[in-house]
């Protein structure tokens, strides 16, 4: 995967909306963390990410304000928490001082991730979680096959990571105005080309001649070696 980055230019009202979404993210993380901690205290095990995702609809009914955050973003929080616990279990085998995931207590903005959906890109506007932002980018993000986006606040700048599965291949449009050339590859002749007007071009296979030359030389040397040994 490859990550591109664009800069967002939110208004003051939009910044307040982002902060609200961040607080919702924090609340979801903390409540899911409580669920995992209780599970671990009972049977020394945790819920899988699928178990957590299964719980989300009922939890949203208990906490309706969670619905302001895109459902895929909510699921991503559950997946991130599960991944943090798995990392903790792997780490504690090597470092007994390792600490499990902790609650988010501060009021800072926390990165929000949207996986597979939650955004629309049109003209020079990117709409994320129904909030439309002006953005600045040196790349054409409209043609990217986006897998995930992340809204971050870094060094007093609002940024958006664009995560893609692969690097897009850009091709120039080819406008053929005069001739079309068909090429047939071969061995005796490296290639034979014929255009739409019947004109022909032949590429000789010089490497084949060179190969024959060296094969002849090898045979001569082998014959000499046989004659000497006899």
Secondary structure, 3 states (H helix, E strand, C coil): CEEEEEEEECCHHHHHHHHHHHHHHHHHHHHHHHHHHHHHHHHCCCCCHHHHHHHHHHHHHHCHHHHHCCHHHHHHHHHHHHHHHHHHHHHHCCCCCCCCCCCCCCCCCCCEEEECCCEEEECCEEEECCEEEEEECCCCHHHCCEEEEEEEEECCEEEEEEEECCCCCCCCCCCCCCCCEEEEECCCEEEEEEECCCCEEEEECHHHHHHHHHHHHHHHHHHHHHHHHC
